[in-house]
């Protein structure tokens, strides 16, 4: 049995795709660019806002990316609760983990203010730590934020497992020296998670409870 689990946020705990896509499209159209599809947004997310912007508008200058990134963060902060909701079974999973005294944290490449706000508003008491992208801290797949969250939860690495929906998450867990769960309902497909070497796969939220608690 693990004493703690860390989750990715987008594509793992929350289906954020509609709000991400609509916020990006608002910024794109306001700057004279065509909208992108939800599938494009799905493929572009996972490495932080800057990468989302760069992948959406390749070949532009750093100054231009600075402007678009700031506009997106402002727009998304106002619209990130329009359609975003937990995936099926997630709230029940978090409740069950709390009942079993498993500590829960969130480590995401989404900007820190949004991570903390969404976790507080949607999950409340069920998440003890919420960490997002911050200045001066390397993003996933670097292990920095995961290791900091483990320390904050007061557990050991071998007592902790990380769950996420992408290759970035599996690589992050490997870099941190902990086991990983690849969730198949998110923004990447099952085959990718297998090829990246996920230690476990979860097709439903309840599968995570079995993996964590035995």
RASUL-V62694 format. One line per field, one symbol per residue. burial: b if it has 9 or more other C-alpha atoms within 8 Angstrom, else e. A space follows every 50 residues. Layout:
# RASUL-V62694
burial->???
This chain:
# RASUL-V62694
burial->ebbbbbbbbbbbbbbbbbbbbebbbbbbbeeeeeebebeebbebbbbbbb bbbbebeeeeeeeebeebbebbbebbeebbbeebebbebbbebbbbbbee ebbbbbbbbbbbebbbebbbeebeebbbbbbbbeeeebbbbbbbbbbebb bebebebebbbbbbbbbbbbbbbbbbebbbbbbbbbbbbbebbeebebee bbebbebbbeebee
